[in-house]
Amino acid sequence: MIKRMANRNTVQSVASDLKSHEAKCEERWKTIFKETEEIKAEVSDLNKTLKMAVFGCFGFLGTLLIALISIIFPVN
């Protein structure tokens, strides 16, 4: 005697579930890629700001060093 499985999926139901799943995943990936592009842009802007700040600080410290050296060793 062969037992039948009551909840056995058909090929059509599996195919329809797979299509639904693929559509949901595609939408999720679009959202993820959009958000990662926004994060990359923000990190890039932050990186530019940090570079400008570092160069500004080194420029300021260099100017102070030159000023101190010219006070200590005046040029006649």
C-alpha positions in Angstrom: 0.0 0.0 0.0 1.4 3.4 -1.0 0.8 6.3 1.2 0.1 9.7 -0.4 1.6 12.9 1.0 -1.2 15.4 1.6 1.0 18.5 1.4 3.1 17.5 -1.6 3.9 20.6 -3.8 3.3 20.5 -7.5 5.8 21.7 -10.1 3.6 24.7 -10.9 3.3 25.7 -7.2 7.1 25.5 -6.8 7.7 27.5 -10.0 5.2 30.2 -8.8 6.8 30.3 -5.4 10.3 30.6 -7.0 9.2 33.5 -9.3 7.7 35.3 -6.3 10.9 34.7 -4.3 13.1 36.0 -7.2 11.0 39.1 -7.5 11.3 39.9 -3.8 15.0 39.2 -3.8 15.5 41.4 -6.9 13.8 44.3 -5.1 15.9 43.7 -2.0 19.1 43.7 -3.9 18.2 47.0 -5.7 17.6 48.6 -2.3 20.8 47.2 -0.9 22.9 48.5 -3.9 21.2 51.9 -3.6 22.1 52.1 0.1 25.7 51.0 -0.4 26.2 53.6 -3.2 24.9 56.3 -0.7 27.3 55.0 2.0 30.2 55.0 -0.5 29.4 58.6 -1.4 29.3 59.7 2.2 32.6 57.9 3.0 34.2 59.6 0.0 33.0 63.0 1.2 34.3 62.3 4.7 37.6 61.1 3.3 38.0 64.4 1.4 37.1 66.5 4.5 39.7 64.6 6.6 42.4 65.1 4.0 41.7 68.8 3.9 41.8 69.0 7.7 45.1 67.1 7.9 46.8 69.2 5.2 45.4 72.4 7.0 46.8 71.3 10.3 50.2 70.5 8.8 50.3 73.8 7.0 49.4 75.6 10.2 52.1 73.8 12.2 54.6 74.4 9.5 53.8 78.1 9.5 54.2 78.2 13.3 57.5 76.4 13.1 58.8 78.8 10.5 57.6 81.8 12.7 59.3 80.3 15.8 62.6 79.7 13.9 62.6 83.2 12.5 62.1 84.6 16.0 64.9 82.5 17.5 67.3 83.0 14.6 66.5 86.4 13.0 67.7 87.1 9.5 69.6 90.3 9.2 
